[in-house]
């Protein structure tokens, strides 16, 4: 019985530690109502299409390349999530970006 209790305690502590670590890694604030990053906006599809055609927006698809190759929004570029931070450093702060 003791090994079972010890195992459950270790599992519980591991889950708590993983959750705490994940929360510490977040570099943005989340709105508790919308669950979106604070300041994030929703853009209607027709408006996004106009912005894409005008070249005033960049769509970044953060999925893995294999998923991106299967289907994506026309005009989007693929930057996997694990490479995103380095890629964003190269862009102008004025670049309007939509993430998918």
N, CA, C and O atoms as a GROMACS GRO file, in nm:
protein
  400
    1UNK      N    1   0.082  -0.120   0.000
    1UNK     CA    2   0.000   0.000   0.000
    1UNK      C    3   0.086   0.126   0.000
    1UNK      O    4   0.054   0.224  -0.066
    2UNK      N    5   0.197   0.121   0.076
    2UNK     CA    6   0.285   0.239   0.081
    2UNK      C    7   0.344   0.273  -0.056
    2UNK      O    8   0.348   0.390  -0.092
    3UNK      N    9   0.392   0.173  -0.133
    3UNK     CA   10   0.445   0.208  -0.265
    3UNK      C   11   0.340   0.274  -0.355
    3UNK      O   12   0.372   0.363  -0.434
    4UNK      N   13   0.214   0.231  -0.342
    4UNK     CA   14   0.108   0.291  -0.422
    4UNK      C   15   0.088   0.437  -0.382
    4UNK      O   16   0.076   0.524  -0.468
    5UNK      N   17   0.083   0.464  -0.253
    5UNK     CA   18   0.065   0.601  -0.204
    5UNK      C   19   0.184   0.687  -0.245
    5UNK      O   20   0.167   0.801  -0.289
    6UNK      N   21   0.304   0.633  -0.231
    6UNK     CA   22   0.424   0.708  -0.269
    6UNK      C   23   0.422   0.737  -0.420
    6UNK      O   24   0.457   0.847  -0.463
    7UNK      N   25   0.383   0.639  -0.498
    7UNK     CA   26   0.376   0.658  -0.643
    7UNK      C   27   0.275   0.764  -0.682
    7UNK      O   28   0.302   0.846  -0.770
    8UNK      N   29   0.160   0.763  -0.618
    8UNK     CA   30   0.057   0.864  -0.646
    8UNK      C   31   0.105   1.002  -0.603
    8UNK      O   32   0.079   1.101  -0.672
    9UNK      N   33   0.174   1.010  -0.490
    9UNK     CA   34   0.226   1.139  -0.444
    9UNK      C   35   0.329   1.194  -0.542
    9UNK      O   36   0.328   1.313  -0.573
   10UNK      N   37   0.417   1.108  -0.590
   10UNK     CA   38   0.520   1.151  -0.685
   10UNK      C   39   0.454   1.196  -0.816
   10UNK      O   40   0.493   1.296  -0.874
   11UNK      N   41   0.355   1.120  -0.862
   11UNK     CA   42   0.285   1.158  -0.985
   11UNK      C   43   0.216   1.293  -0.969
   11UNK      O   44   0.221   1.376  -1.059
   12UNK      N   45   0.152   1.314  -0.855
   12UNK     CA   46   0.084   1.442  -0.830
   12UNK      C   47   0.182   1.557  -0.827
   12UNK      O   48   0.155   1.662  -0.885
   13UNK      N   49   0.295   1.539  -0.760
   13UNK     CA   50   0.397   1.644  -0.754
   13UNK      C   51   0.455   1.671  -0.892
   13UNK      O   52   0.482   1.786  -0.927
   14UNK      N   53   0.473   1.567  -0.971
   14UNK     CA   54   0.526   1.585  -1.107
   14UNK      C   55   0.431   1.667  -1.192
   14UNK      O   56   0.474   1.756  -1.266
   15UNK      N   57   0.302   1.638  -1.182
   15UNK     CA   58   0.203   1.714  -1.259
   15UNK      C   59   0.200   1.860  -1.214
   15UNK      O   60   0.190   1.950  -1.297
   16UNK      N   61   0.209   1.883  -1.084
   16UNK     CA   62   0.210   2.019  -1.031
   16UNK      C   63   0.333   2.094  -1.081
   16UNK      O   64   0.323   2.209  -1.123
   17UNK      N   65   0.449   2.029  -1.076
   17UNK     CA   66   0.574   2.093  -1.120
   17UNK      C   67   0.568   2.124  -1.270
   17UNK      O   68   0.611   2.231  -1.313
   18UNK      N   69   0.517   2.030  -1.349
   18UNK     CA   70   0.507   2.053  -1.494
   18UNK      C   71   0.413   2.169  -1.524
   18UNK      O   72   0.441   2.251  -1.612
   19UNK      N   73   0.303   2.175  -1.452
   19UNK     CA   74   0.208   2.285  -1.472
   19UNK      C   75   0.271   2.418  -1.435
   19UNK      O   76   0.254   2.517  -1.506
   20UNK      N   77   0.342   2.423  -1.325
   20UNK     CA   78   0.408   2.546  -1.281
   20UNK      C   79   0.514   2.589  -1.382
   20UNK      O   80   0.526   2.707  -1.413
   21UNK      N   81   0.590   2.493  -1.434
   21UNK     CA   82   0.694   2.524  -1.532
   21UNK      C   83   0.632   2.579  -1.659
   21UNK      O   84   0.683   2.676  -1.716
   22UNK      N   85   0.523   2.519  -1.705
   22UNK     CA   86   0.457   2.565  -1.827
   22UNK      C   87   0.406   2.707  -1.809
   22UNK      O   88   0.414   2.788  -1.902
   23UNK      N   89   0.353   2.738  -1.693
   23UNK     CA   90   0.303   2.873  -1.669
   23UNK      C   91   0.417   2.973  -1.664
   23UNK      O   92   0.399   3.088  -1.707
   24UNK      N   93   0.532   2.935  -1.615
   24UNK     CA   94   0.645   3.025  -1.608
   24UNK      C   95   0.701   3.054  -1.747
   24UNK      O   96   0.760   3.160  -1.767
   25UNK      N   97   0.685   2.963  -1.842
   25UNK     CA   98   0.739   2.980  -1.975
   25UNK      C   99   0.659   3.079  -2.058
   25UNK      O  100   0.709   3.131  -2.158
   26UNK      N  101   0.536   3.107  -2.019
   26UNK     CA  102   0.451   3.198  -2.095
   26UNK      C  103   0.510   3.338  -2.091
   26UNK      O  104   0.542   3.388  -1.983
   27UNK      N  105   0.524   3.402  -2.205
   27UNK     CA  106   0.582   3.535  -2.214
   27UNK      C  107   0.477   3.639  -2.251
   27UNK      O  108   0.510   3.748  -2.298
   28UNK      N  109   0.354   3.606  -2.230
   28UNK     CA  110   0.246   3.698  -2.261
   28UNK      C  111   0.136   3.677  -2.158
   28UNK      O  112   0.128   3.574  -2.092
   29UNK      N  113   0.052   3.778  -2.145
   29UNK     CA  114  -0.058   3.771  -2.050
   29UNK      C  115  -0.183   3.720  -2.123
   29UNK      O  116  -0.209   3.760  -2.237
   30UNK      N  117  -0.259   3.634  -2.058
   30UNK     CA  118  -0.379   3.577  -2.119
   30UNK      C  119  -0.503   3.639  -2.055
   30UNK      O  120  -0.513   3.648  -1.932
   31UNK      N  121  -0.597   3.682  -2.139
   31UNK     CA  122  -0.724   3.735  -2.091
   31UNK      C  123  -0.807   3.617  -2.040
   31UNK      O  124  -0.834   3.525  -2.117
   32UNK      N  125  -0.847   3.617  -1.913
   32UNK     CA  126  -0.921   3.502  -1.860
   32UNK      C  127  -1.057   3.479  -1.926
   32UNK      O  128  -1.107   3.366  -1.925
   33UNK      N  129  -1.117   3.583  -1.982
   33UNK     CA  130  -1.248   3.567  -2.047
   33UNK      C  131  -1.236   3.504  -2.185
   33UNK      O  132  -1.308   3.409  -2.216
   34UNK      N  133  -1.145   3.555  -2.267
   34UNK     CA  134  -1.134   3.507  -2.405
   34UNK      C  135  -1.034   3.393  -2.421
   34UNK      O  136  -1.040   3.318  -2.518
   35UNK      N  137  -0.943   3.380  -2.324
   35UNK     CA  138  -0.833   3.281  -2.330
   35UNK      C  139  -0.734   3.314  -2.441
   35UNK      O  140  -0.656   3.228  -2.483
   36UNK      N  141  -0.735   3.438  -2.489
   36UNK     CA  142  -0.641   3.485  -2.592
   36UNK      C  143  -0.535   3.569  -2.525
   36UNK      O  144  -0.553   3.616  -2.412
   37UNK      N  145  -0.425   3.589  -2.593
   37UNK     CA  146  -0.322   3.680  -2.545
   37UNK      C  147  -0.382   3.820  -2.537
   37UNK      O  148  -0.457   3.862  -2.625
   38UNK      N  149  -0.347   3.892  -2.431
   38UNK     CA  150  -0.397   4.029  -2.416
   38UNK      C  151  -0.351   4.111  -2.535
   38UNK      O  152  -0.234   4.109  -2.571
   39UNK      N  153  -0.443   4.183  -2.596
   39UNK     CA  154  -0.412   4.264  -2.713
   39UNK      C  155  -0.438   4.194  -2.845
   39UNK      O  156  -0.436   4.257  -2.951
   40UNK      N  157  -0.461   4.060  -2.841
   40UNK     CA  158  -0.489   3.987  -2.964
   40UNK      C  159  -0.625   4.028  -3.018
   40UNK      O  160  -0.717   4.055  -2.942
   41UNK      N  161  -0.636   4.033  -3.150
   41UNK     CA  162  -0.761   4.073  -3.214
   41UNK      C  163  -0.809   3.963  -3.308
   41UNK      O  164  -0.729   3.884  -3.359
   42UNK      N  165  -0.938   3.958  -3.329
   42UNK     CA  166  -0.995   3.866  -3.426
   42UNK      C  167  -1.024   3.944  -3.553
   42UNK      O  168  -1.087   4.049  -3.549
   43UNK      N  169  -0.976   3.892  -3.666
   43UNK     CA  170  -0.994   3.959  -3.795
   43UNK      C  171  -1.088   3.876  -3.882
   43UNK      O  172  -1.063   3.758  -3.905
   44UNK      N  173  -1.197   3.936  -3.931
   44UNK     CA  174  -1.288   3.862  -4.021
   44UNK      C  175  -1.214   3.817  -4.148
   44UNK      O  176  -1.122   3.884  -4.194
   45UNK      N  177  -1.255   3.703  -4.202
   45UNK     CA  178  -1.187   3.644  -4.318
   45UNK      C  179  -1.182   3.739  -4.437
   45UNK      O  180  -1.078   3.747  -4.504
   46UNK      N  181  -1.291   3.811  -4.466
   46UNK     CA  182  -1.290   3.900  -4.583
   46UNK      C  183  -1.191   4.015  -4.565
   46UNK      O  184  -1.126   4.058  -4.660
   47UNK      N  185  -1.180   4.065  -4.443
   47UNK     CA  186  -1.083   4.172  -4.416
   47UNK      C  187  -0.940   4.119  -4.426
   47UNK      O  188  -0.852   4.187  -4.480
   48UNK      N  189  -0.918   3.999  -4.374
   48UNK     CA  190  -0.786   3.938  -4.382
   48UNK      C  191  -0.745   3.916  -4.528
   48UNK      O  192  -0.630   3.939  -4.564
   49UNK      N  193  -0.839   3.872  -4.612
   49UNK     CA  194  -0.810   3.851  -4.754
   49UNK      C  195  -0.767   3.982  -4.820
   49UNK      O  196  -0.671   3.984  -4.897
   50UNK      N  197  -0.836   4.091  -4.789
   50UNK     CA  198  -0.800   4.222  -4.845
   50UNK      C  199  -0.660   4.264  -4.800
   50UNK      O  200  -0.581   4.315  -4.879
   51UNK      N  201  -0.630   4.241  -4.673
   51UNK     CA  202  -0.498   4.278  -4.620
   51UNK      C  203  -0.388   4.194  -4.684
   51UNK      O  204  -0.280   4.245  -4.713
   52UNK      N  205  -0.416   4.066  -4.707
   52UNK     CA  206  -0.319   3.979  -4.774
   52UNK      C  207  -0.293   4.027  -4.916
   52UNK      O  208  -0.178   4.035  -4.959
   53UNK      N  209  -0.399   4.058  -4.988
   53UNK     CA  210  -0.385   4.105  -5.126
   53UNK      C  211  -0.310   4.238  -5.133
   53UNK      O  212  -0.237   4.263  -5.229
   54UNK      N  213  -0.327   4.321  -5.031
   54UNK     CA  214  -0.259   4.450  -5.027
   54UNK      C  215  -0.116   4.438  -4.974
   54UNK      O  216  -0.039   4.533  -4.979
   55UNK      N  217  -0.082   4.320  -4.923
   55UNK     CA  218   0.053   4.299  -4.869
   55UNK      C  219   0.077   4.368  -4.736
   55UNK      O  220   0.191   4.400  -4.701
   56UNK      N  221  -0.030   4.390  -4.660
   56UNK     CA  222  -0.016   4.460  -4.532
   56UNK      C  223  -0.019   4.367  -4.412
   56UNK      O  224  -0.018   4.414  -4.297
   57UNK      N  225  -0.024   4.238  -4.436
   57UNK     CA  226  -0.029   4.141  -4.327
   57UNK      C  227   0.054   4.018  -4.364
   57UNK      O  228   0.069   3.985  -4.482
   58UNK      N  229   0.106   3.952  -4.263
   58UNK     CA  230   0.182   3.828  -4.282
   58UNK      C  231   0.111   3.719  -4.202
   58UNK      O  232   0.083   3.737  -4.084
   59UNK      N  233   0.082   3.607  -4.266
   59UNK     CA  234   0.020   3.494  -4.196
   59UNK      C  235   0.129   3.392  -4.168
   59UNK      O  236   0.197   3.344  -4.259
   60UNK      N  237   0.145   3.358  -4.041
   60UNK     CA  238   0.243   3.259  -4.000
   60UNK      C  239   0.169   3.138  -3.944
   60UNK      O  240   0.094   3.148  -3.848
   61UNK      N  241   0.191   3.024  -4.007
   61UNK     CA  242   0.134   2.897  -3.965
   61UNK      C  243   0.239   2.828  -3.878
   61UNK      O  244   0.348   2.796  -3.925
   62UNK      N  245   0.206   2.806  -3.750
   62UNK     CA  246   0.306   2.755  -3.656
   62UNK      C  247   0.305   2.602  -3.642
   62UNK      O  248   0.372   2.547  -3.554
   63UNK      N  249   0.229   2.535  -3.727
   63UNK     CA  250   0.228   2.388  -3.721
   63UNK      C  251   0.357   2.330  -3.778
   63UNK      O  252   0.438   2.402  -3.838
   64UNK      N  253   0.374   2.202  -3.760
   64UNK     CA  254   0.491   2.133  -3.816
   64UNK      C  255   0.480   2.131  -3.969
   64UNK      O  256   0.369   2.132  -4.022
   65UNK      N  257   0.593   2.128  -4.039
   65UNK     CA  258   0.592   2.130  -4.186
   65UNK      C  259   0.503   2.024  -4.250
   65UNK      O  260   0.439   2.051  -4.352
   66UNK      N  261   0.496   1.904  -4.192
   66UNK     CA  262   0.413   1.798  -4.252
   66UNK      C  263   0.265   1.837  -4.252
   66UNK      O  264   0.194   1.807  -4.348
   67UNK      N  265   0.219   1.903  -4.148
   67UNK     CA  266   0.080   1.949  -4.143
   67UNK      C  267   0.059   2.066  -4.238
   67UNK      O  268  -0.044   2.075  -4.305
   68UNK      N  269   0.156   2.156  -4.243
   68UNK     CA  270   0.149   2.273  -4.331
   68UNK      C  271   0.138   2.230  -4.477
   68UNK      O  272   0.063   2.290  -4.554
   69UNK      N  273   0.215   2.126  -4.514
   69UNK     CA  274   0.215   2.079  -4.653
   69UNK      C  275   0.080   2.019  -4.694
   69UNK      O  276   0.043   2.025  -4.811
   70UNK      N  277   0.007   1.962  -4.598
   70UNK     CA  278  -0.122   1.900  -4.630
   70UNK      C  279  -0.227   2.005  -4.664
   70UNK      O  280  -0.303   1.987  -4.760
   71UNK      N  281  -0.232   2.113  -4.587
   71UNK     CA  282  -0.327   2.221  -4.615
   71UNK      C  283  -0.286   2.345  -4.538
   71UNK      O  284  -0.235   2.337  -4.426
   72UNK      N  285  -0.309   2.459  -4.599
   72UNK     CA  286  -0.278   2.586  -4.534
   72UNK      C  287  -0.355   2.699  -4.601
   72UNK      O  288  -0.415   2.680  -4.706
   73UNK      N  289  -0.351   2.813  -4.540
   73UNK     CA  290  -0.413   2.932  -4.598
   73UNK      C  291  -0.321   2.984  -4.708
   73UNK      O  292  -0.201   3.000  -4.684
   74UNK      N  293  -0.373   3.009  -4.828
   74UNK     CA  294  -0.287   3.063  -4.935
   74UNK      C  295  -0.217   3.191  -4.890
   74UNK      O  296  -0.280   3.282  -4.835
   75UNK      N  297  -0.088   3.198  -4.913
   75UNK     CA  298  -0.009   3.314  -4.874
   75UNK      C  299   0.058   3.301  -4.739
   75UNK      O  300   0.142   3.384  -4.703
   76UNK      N  301   0.022   3.197  -4.663
   76UNK     CA  302   0.083   3.177  -4.531
   76UNK      C  303   0.223   3.120  -4.546
   76UNK      O  304   0.254   3.052  -4.644
   77UNK      N  305   0.307   3.150  -4.448
   77UNK     CA  306   0.440   3.088  -4.444
   77UNK      C  307   0.444   2.998  -4.322
   77UNK      O  308   0.370   3.018  -4.226
   78UNK      N  309   0.530   2.899  -4.326
   78UNK     CA  310   0.541   2.803  -4.217
   78UNK      C  311   0.663   2.835  -4.131
   78UNK      O  312   0.776   2.834  -4.180
   79UNK      N  313   0.639   2.862  -4.004
   79UNK     CA  314   0.745   2.879  -3.906
   79UNK      C  315   0.702   2.796  -3.785
   79UNK      O  316   0.621   2.843  -3.705
   80UNK      N  317   0.755   2.674  -3.770
   80UNK     CA  318   0.715   2.590  -3.658
   80UNK      C  319   0.732   2.664  -3.524
   80UNK      O  320   0.822   2.746  -3.508
   81UNK      N  321   0.645   2.632  -3.432
   81UNK     CA  322   0.640   2.701  -3.304
   81UNK      C  323   0.775   2.705  -3.233
   81UNK      O  324   0.809   2.806  -3.170
   82UNK      N  325   0.852   2.597  -3.244
   82UNK     CA  326   0.982   2.595  -3.175
   82UNK      C  327   1.085   2.686  -3.241
   82UNK      O  328   1.192   2.708  -3.184
   83UNK      N  329   1.056   2.740  -3.359
   83UNK     CA  330   1.146   2.832  -3.429
   83UNK      C  331   1.093   2.975  -3.432
   83UNK      O  332   1.158   3.066  -3.484
   84UNK      N  333   0.974   2.994  -3.378
   84UNK     CA  334   0.904   3.122  -3.391
   84UNK      C  335   0.978   3.239  -3.327
   84UNK      O  336   0.988   3.345  -3.388
   85UNK      N  337   1.028   3.222  -3.207
   85UNK     CA  338   1.092   3.333  -3.138
   85UNK      C  339   1.209   3.390  -3.218
   85UNK      O  340   1.221   3.511  -3.232
   86UNK      N  341   1.294   3.303  -3.271
   86UNK     CA  342   1.406   3.349  -3.352
   86UNK      C  343   1.361   3.419  -3.479
   86UNK      O  344   1.422   3.518  -3.520
   87UNK      N  345   1.256   3.368  -3.542
   87UNK     CA  346   1.205   3.428  -3.665
   87UNK      C  347   1.148   3.567  -3.638
   87UNK      O  348   1.173   3.660  -3.715
   88UNK      N  349   1.073   3.581  -3.531
   88UNK     CA  350   1.010   3.710  -3.500
   88UNK      C  351   1.112   3.819  -3.472
   88UNK      O  352   1.085   3.937  -3.498
   89UNK      N  353   1.227   3.782  -3.420
   89UNK     CA  354   1.332   3.881  -3.393
   89UNK      C  355   1.381   3.948  -3.521
   89UNK      O  356   1.431   4.060  -3.518
   90UNK      N  357   1.365   3.878  -3.634
   90UNK     CA  358   1.412   3.931  -3.763
   90UNK      C  359   1.313   4.029  -3.827
   90UNK      O  360   1.349   4.102  -3.920
   91UNK      N  361   1.190   4.031  -3.778
   91UNK     CA  362   1.086   4.113  -3.839
   91UNK      C  363   1.080   4.252  -3.777
   91UNK      O  364   1.119   4.272  -3.662
   92UNK      N  365   1.031   4.346  -3.854
   92UNK     CA  366   1.007   4.481  -3.805
   92UNK      C  367   0.898   4.476  -3.698
   92UNK      O  368   0.806   4.395  -3.707
   93UNK      N  369   0.909   4.560  -3.600
   93UNK     CA  370   0.807   4.568  -3.494
   93UNK      C  371   0.673   4.615  -3.550
   93UNK      O  372   0.569   4.596  -3.487
   94UNK      N  373   0.675   4.675  -3.669
   94UNK     CA  374   0.553   4.726  -3.730
   94UNK      C  375   0.480   4.623  -3.815
   94UNK      O  376   0.373   4.650  -3.868
   95UNK      N  377   0.538   4.503  -3.829
   95UNK     CA  378   0.477   4.399  -3.911
   95UNK      C  379   0.349   4.349  -3.845
   95UNK      O  380   0.350   4.310  -3.728
   96UNK      N  381   0.239   4.350  -3.920
   96UNK     CA  382   0.111   4.299  -3.871
   96UNK      C  383   0.108   4.150  -3.901
   96UNK      O  384   0.114   4.109  -4.017
   97UNK      N  385   0.099   4.068  -3.796
   97UNK     CA  386   0.110   3.923  -3.811
   97UNK      C  387  -0.017   3.855  -3.764
   97UNK      O  388  -0.075   3.892  -3.662
   98UNK      N  389  -0.060   3.755  -3.841
   98UNK     CA  390  -0.171   3.669  -3.802
   98UNK      C  391  -0.114   3.529  -3.786
   98UNK      O  392  -0.045   3.478  -3.875
   99UNK      N  393  -0.141   3.467  -3.672
   99UNK     CA  394  -0.093   3.331  -3.646
   99UNK      C  395  -0.206   3.231  -3.664
   99UNK      O  396  -0.319   3.256  -3.624
  100UNK      N  397  -0.171   3.117  -3.725
  100UNK     CA  398  -0.269   3.008  -3.738
  100UNK      C  399  -0.210   2.883  -3.679
  100UNK      O  400  -0.275   2.779  -3.680
   0.00000   0.00000   0.00000
